[in-house]
Amino acid sequence: MTYTLVRNKQGANFPSISNLFPNLASWSVGFDREWRLLEDMQNRLMGGTSSYPPYNIKQYSDDRYQIEMAVAGFSKSELGIELHNNQLTIEGSKQAVEESEENAYVYRGIAARQFRQTFALADHVKVLGSELKDGILIVDLERDVPEEKRPRQIEIK
């Protein structure tokens, strides 16, 4: 058996996730998209994903989630949230401020750089809404599995 190796930013080699499950086709059907997502996530993580801005992911129940992202210094107009093909993307773009005598900084510790964070959402997870409160962007999520997709007993005839 041969393994494809993925090199992380520290130079260590890791086996590709598809090689960890070589018999995937023999016990699963229709999971191609999910395995591609896992491969993409592994590649991003091994490439050194950005931790700016910091964020939390909370789970309130089996089906309720919340993303909290620290975006101090960003206004609503400088933030964007987009949902496309189960990918939730949060972006921030700060307008450049020219320094003058009135706003000269001795030290600038609050980051004002652009960012883009992407989250892979499972099927049937929808965004309920978002709000910006006290420098924290809050995005509420809920998994809403349609009745026809929920487990059910099959009658044997």
ABEGO torsion letter per residue (X at the ends): XBBBBBBBAAGBBBBBAAAABAAAAAABBGAAAAAAAAAAAAAAAAAGBBAOBBBBBBBABAABBBBBBBABGBBAAABBBBBBGGBBBBBBBBBBBBBBAAABBABBABBABBBBBBBBBBBGBBBAEBBBBGGBBBBBBBBBBBAAABBBBBBBX
